[in-house]
Amino acid sequence: MLSSKQRAFLSSLAAQLDPIIHLGKQGTEDGFITALDKALEDHELVKIRFIDFKADRKSIAYELAENLHAELVRVIGHTAIFYRKSTNPEKQHLSLP
């Protein structure tokens, strides 16, 4: 569980990022979940953009975070920010305050 200070820190880092994955009309199928899992492993901090399912974005974001064992940093507008520490020590480039 992230503290508010850690959430603010990660949110400020994510402000510079572009969304890596877009959630469209296909929804959260296996391909989407696999891509998000890989992106979290590679980048640790990932932004996704909701193209469809905008009304359900918060519940979908919470469900994705739970299924992928990630932390939902924030949902802002049609964008969600996720964080998960990489299991590969070479790819760990974020250290939380």
PyMOL commands that set and color helices and strands:
alter all, ss='L'
color gray80, all
select helices_A, chain A and resi 4-14+30-43+54-67+89-91
alter helices_A, ss='H'
color red, helices_A
select strands_A, chain A and resi 21-23+45-50+71-76+79-83
alter strands_A, ss='S'
color yellow, strands_A
deselect
rebuild
show_as cartoon
